[in-house]
Amino acid sequence: MKDIFFFLFLLVLAIVAYGVAKQGILIRNEQRLDWIFQGVLYQPYRMIFGEIPTDISYSGFDLSQCTVNGSDPYKPMCPEHDSENTPNFPEWLTTILLCLYLLFSNILLLNLLIAMFNYTFQVVQDNTDIIWKFQRYPLIEEYYCRPPAPPPFIIFSHIFLLIEQLAQRKPRWKHKKFKKQLDEKEEAELLAWEAIIKENYLIKQKRHESQSLNQQINYTMMKVDAVAEALDINREGSKMEQRISHLEEQMMQTVNALNWIVNTLIENNFGSRESASALGICDSKATEEEIEPEAKELKP
């Protein structure tokens, strides 16, 4: 019921706010209370169900559907208009107010009502077992304290008890009822039992939390180890690439130096170009392209 009252309060607040604003903009000189009530409450309420009035825009303005001076009790007052029967109220303002009102009432309030009922149902669903146990207790107490025979055969139980009491002169047998209050010994036993159950429950909860925490820690450690291994592999791969590029640069420098030595020896007549061999590195295409012009110089 709290959810319904809260929703109705918001709905009435939205209806009255829009109705007062619309009535003040369109019809400011209305004196009839019944039409004021319809313009402020009844028309905005019908708008929730899709009935949009035509007098909020210039296109729907019609003097035949309203009364100018309020003489006709079956027609509402006409909106604000000039001497040429042309509406002069701000159409843009009434349209914006209508859009905001429909957005708030049909979308926001409806979703709010659904969310409130969903929350209430979830709370009731969580407490279903407790409520069922409280409602089950009086039923068990009733069947425990009453005679075993069901109606209408309960009369035989009363007749049997009466005959037994008259014949044997025994005190009237009464059904034992549930104890509302316990003595000190029973209360101490009950408190001890509750303390043991509570301790067992707390131990299980702590064990479950520690196990879940340990699992999360182990899972996080595995992720961190995997990321660290990936970073180490990337670092090792980048280091190897750097070393290989450094070795290629050194090989290039060595090849250039050897080619320069060979060319110098040939120019000083220490050998012929036919006997000179071209130097190159087969593993790198870039070095082959760089060495190729120098190797051509050694050829005749």
N, C-alpha and C positions, 0 to 999 in steps of 0.2 A: 504493500500500500504506500510505503514511503516513496518508492520509485514513481508510482502513478501520480501522487500529489506533487512531487517535484517537477515531473514532466508537464502536468497541467498548469502549474504556476508559470513555467517558462512559456508555454503556449499562450496563456491568457495575456502575459506581459507583451509578447510579440504582437498579438491581435490588437490589443488596445493601443499600443504605440503606433502601429501602422494605421489603424482606423482613425485615431485622433489627427494624425498628420494629413491623411487623405481628406477627411471631412473639413479640416481647417483650410486646405488649399482650394478644394473644389467648391464647397458650399459653406460659406461663412455666415450667412444670414438665415439659417434654418432655425425656426422656433418650435417646431413640433417635436415632442420628446420621442414619440414612437419612431419617426424617421431618423432622428439623431441616433437612437439605439441601433437601428438597422444599418446606418452608415458607419458607425463606430465599431460594432461587434458582429452583427449578422453577416454583412457583406464580406468582411475580411475572413470570417470563418468559412463561408462558402468558397472563397478563393482557394482554400487548401485542397478542395476536392476538384479543382479545375474550372470553376465558373468565374471567368474573368469579366469584369464589368466593361462596358463600352464607353462610359463617360469619362474615362481617364485620358483619352486622346482626342485630338481634333477630328479624326476620321469617324469616330463613333458618336459625335455630338449631334443630337436630334432633339429639337424643341417639342416635337409631338409626344415624346416619351416622358416629359417632365412638365412641371408647372412653374411658371415664372415667379408668381407672387405667393405661391403656397395655398391657393384657394381650393385646389382639388385634393381631397384627403387621400386619394388612392394613387397619387403620383408623387414622386420625390421632387425636391426643388432642383431647378436647373443649375448647372455649374455657372461659374462666373463668365459673363459675356458682355459685350458692348451694345450700343444702341442699334448696330447693324446685325445683331444676333450672331456675332462671331465670337467664339470662345477666346478669352484673353488670359486664361490661367497658364502657368508654366508647364507645358506638356513634358519637357525633358525631365523635370523634377518628379512628376507623378510616375513616369515610366521607370526611372531609376529606383524610386521607392518600391514600386511593384516588384521589380526584379530582385531587389534585396530581401523583400518580405517572403517571396516564394522560395528563394534560396535558403533562407534561414528556417522556414517552417517545414518545407517538403523534404529537404535534404539533411540539414544539420540536426534538427529536432528529431527526425525519424531515426537517423543513425544513433543519436544519443539514447533514444528509448530502447533500441535494440541492444546497445552496449550495456545499459543499466540492467535490463532483464537477463542478459547473458551473465553478468557479474553476480546477480542475485541467485540465479540458478546454479552457478558454480559453487557459491558459498553453501547453499542448501545441499548440494550434492556431496560436498566435503563432509558435512555434518549429518549425513543420512544415517550412518551407523549408530551414532550417539542418540539421535532422535528416536530411531527404531527401538533401541534398548530401553529408553525411558518410557515409551509407550507399551512395551512388552511387559514391564514390571507389574502394572495394575492388573493386566490380564492373567498373569501367572498367579498373583495373589488371590484373585477372585476364584480361580479354579482350585486353588489349594485349600481355601477356607470353606468352600461349600461342600455339601454331601456328595458322595460319588455318583448317585443315580441322577440322571437328567430329568427335567420336567417332561411329562406329568408324573413320572414314576418316583419323583422325590417324596411323594406322600407315603410311600412304603418305607422309606428310610425314617421318616418321622414316627410312623406307627411302630416300627421295630425298636426305635430308641425309647418310645413310651412304654412298650411292654417290658423291655429289659429293665427299665428303671423301676416299674411297679413290682415286677416279679422278684428281682434280686435286690431291690432296694439299694441300688448303687447310685452314686451321684451322677448327674447328667454329664454325659460325655461331650466334651467340646473340642472342636477342631483347633489345632494349634495354629496360631497366626504368626505371621512374620514379626520378628522383633523390631520395634521401632528404636529401642535403645539397648545397648549391650552393657553387660557388667564389666568390671575392670579387667578381669582375666581375658574375656573374649575380645575386648577392645584392644588390649595389649597384643594378643595374637594377631588380630587383624592389622594393626599398625606394623608389626614385625613383618608380616607377609607383604604388605604394601611396600615397605622399605626394601625387601629383598627383590621384589619384582622391579622396582624403580632402579635399583643398582644394576640389575641384569640388563635392563633396557638401555641405561646410560652406557654400560660397557659395550654393548652391541653397536650403539650409535657411534661411539668413539672409534671402535675397531673399523666400522664401515668407512668413517671419514678418513681415518689414517690410511686404509687401503686405497681409497679413491685418490687421496693426496699423493701416496707413493706411486700409483699408476700414472698420475699426471706428471709427477717429477721424472719418472723413467721415460715417459713419452717425450717430454721436453728435452731430456738429455740425449735421446736418440736423434731428435731433430737437430740439436746443436752439433752432435758428432758428425752427422751427415753433411751439414753445411760446412763444418771445419774441413772435412775430407775433400769436399768439392773445392773449397778455397785453396787447399794445399795442392791439389791436382792442377788447378789453374795456374798457381804460382810456379809449380815445377815446369809446366808446359811453357809458360812465358819465359822462364829462365833458359830452358833448352833452346827455344827459338832465338833468344838473344845470343847464346853461345854459338849457335850455328851461323847466324848472320855475322858475328864477329870473326869466326873462322873463314867465312867466305870473303870478307873484306881483306883479311890477311892473305888469303890465297890470291886475290886479285892484285894486291900490292906486290906479292912475290912474282907473279906472272909478268906484270908490267916491268918489274926490275930485271928479270931475266931477258925479256924481249929487248929492253934498252941495252943490256950488256951484249946480246947477240948482234944487234944493229951496229953498235960501236965497234965491235970486233970486225964485222964485215967491212965497215967503212975504212978501217985501218989495214985492210988487206990481210986479215988473219984467217980468212976462209971465204968460201963462195956462198952465194945465196942458195944454190941447189942443195948444198949439204946441210943447210940450216933447217931445223924442224920447228913447226908452229906449236906454240904452247896454248893450252885451253883447259877449261874445267867442264866436264861433261854433265855434272849434276845440276848445274844452274844454267837456265836458258839466258838469263840476263847477262851473265859473265861471258857466255859464248858469243853473244851479240856484240859485247864490248871488245872482246879479244879478236874477233873476226877481222876487223880492219887492220890491226897490227900484224895478224898472221898473213894477210895478203901482201904486206910490204916485204915480208921475207921471201915471197915467191918471186921468180924472175918475171 
